[in-house]
């Protein structure tokens, strides 16, 4: 993965740059293993989300509660990746997994569109 200038700015401006880089690298490995390749813009949005997740975890904040039914069309694979990433970040509510899974489901669509 080659980070765009915008993605690099997000990384560098994070108060948790080192931890964020670790989570980004971990996420990249998970996606590569499954042959899921986010676009540059998808990576930028994902990195921003990961940065915000780290902030919430460190500051013991959480996102508003979500209805799991809203995510019924998200694949098990995307949910599994999201759960692994959430676990890597730390103590966050299950709602984070659902919201994060959208990024992975979207990236999975890239493969289907090129077929």
C-alpha positions as CSV (number, residue, x, y, z in Angstrom):
1,X,0.0,0.0,0.0
2,X,1.3,3.4,-1.0
3,X,-0.2,6.2,1.1
4,X,-1.5,9.3,-0.5
5,X,-0.3,12.7,0.7
6,X,-3.7,13.2,2.4
7,X,-3.4,9.8,4.2
8,X,0.1,10.8,5.3
9,X,-1.2,14.1,6.7
10,X,-3.8,12.2,8.8
11,X,-1.1,9.9,10.1
12,X,1.3,12.7,11.0
13,X,-1.4,14.9,12.6
14,X,-2.6,12.2,14.9
15,X,-1.6,12.5,18.6
16,X,-1.1,8.7,18.4
17,X,0.9,8.5,15.2
18,X,2.8,5.4,16.1
19,X,-0.3,3.5,17.3
20,X,-2.2,4.6,14.2
21,X,0.6,3.4,11.9
22,X,0.5,0.0,13.7
23,X,-3.3,-0.3,13.2
24,X,-3.0,0.8,9.5
25,X,-0.3,-1.8,8.9
26,X,-2.3,-4.5,10.7
27,X,-5.4,-3.6,8.6
28,X,-3.3,-3.7,5.4
29,X,-2.1,-7.2,6.3
30,X,-5.6,-8.4,7.0
31,X,-6.9,-7.0,3.7
32,X,-3.9,-8.3,1.7
33,X,-4.5,-11.8,3.1
34,X,-8.0,-11.7,1.8
35,X,-7.0,-10.0,-1.5
36,X,-9.1,-6.9,-0.8
37,X,-7.6,-3.8,-2.3
38,X,-9.1,-0.4,-1.2
39,X,-8.7,2.5,-3.6
40,X,-6.6,5.5,-2.5
41,X,-9.6,7.4,-1.5
42,X,-11.0,4.4,0.4
43,X,-7.7,4.2,2.3
44,X,-7.7,7.9,3.1
45,X,-11.3,7.6,4.5
46,X,-10.4,4.4,6.4
47,X,-7.2,5.9,7.9
48,X,-9.2,8.9,9.1
49,X,-11.8,6.6,10.7
50,X,-9.0,4.5,12.4
51,X,-7.5,7.8,13.7
52,X,-10.9,8.8,15.2
53,X,-11.3,5.3,16.7
54,X,-8.0,5.6,18.5
55,X,-9.0,9.0,19.9
56,X,-12.3,7.6,21.1
57,X,-10.6,4.6,22.7
58,X,-7.9,6.7,24.4
59,X,-10.5,9.3,25.6
60,X,-13.0,6.6,26.6
61,X,-15.7,8.0,24.3
62,X,-18.0,6.1,21.9
63,X,-20.0,6.6,18.8
64,X,-23.8,6.7,19.0
65,X,-25.4,3.3,19.2
66,X,-26.3,1.8,15.9
67,X,-29.0,-0.8,15.0
68,X,-27.3,-4.0,14.0
69,X,-30.2,-4.7,11.5
70,X,-28.9,-1.7,9.5
71,X,-25.8,-3.8,8.7
72,X,-27.6,-7.0,7.7
73,X,-26.2,-6.9,4.2
74,X,-22.6,-6.6,5.3
75,X,-20.7,-9.8,4.6
76,X,-19.3,-12.0,7.4
77,X,-15.8,-11.4,6.0
78,X,-16.1,-7.6,6.3
79,X,-17.5,-7.9,9.9
80,X,-14.7,-10.3,10.8
81,X,-12.0,-7.9,9.6
82,X,-13.7,-5.0,11.4
83,X,-13.8,-7.0,14.6
84,X,-10.1,-7.9,14.4
85,X,-9.2,-4.2,13.8
86,X,-11.5,-3.0,16.7
87,X,-9.9,-5.6,19.0
88,X,-6.4,-4.3,17.9
89,X,-7.4,-0.7,18.7
90,X,-8.7,-1.6,22.2
91,X,-11.8,-1.3,24.3
92,X,-14.5,-0.1,22.0
93,X,-18.2,-0.9,21.8
94,X,-19.6,-3.4,19.2
95,X,-21.1,-0.4,17.4
96,X,-17.6,0.4,16.1
97,X,-17.3,-3.0,14.4
98,X,-20.5,-2.4,12.5
99,X,-19.6,1.1,11.3
100,X,-16.0,0.0,10.4
101,X,-17.2,-3.0,8.4
102,X,-18.7,-0.6,5.8
103,X,-15.2,0.3,4.7
104,X,-14.2,-3.3,4.1
105,X,-17.5,-4.2,2.4
106,X,-17.0,-1.2,0.1
107,X,-13.4,-2.2,-0.7
108,X,-14.7,-5.8,-1.5
109,X,-17.0,-4.3,-4.1
110,X,-13.9,-3.0,-6.0
111,X,-13.0,-6.6,-6.8
112,X,-16.5,-7.5,-8.0
113,X,-16.7,-4.4,-10.2
114,X,-13.5,-5.3,-12.0
115,X,-14.8,-8.8,-12.8
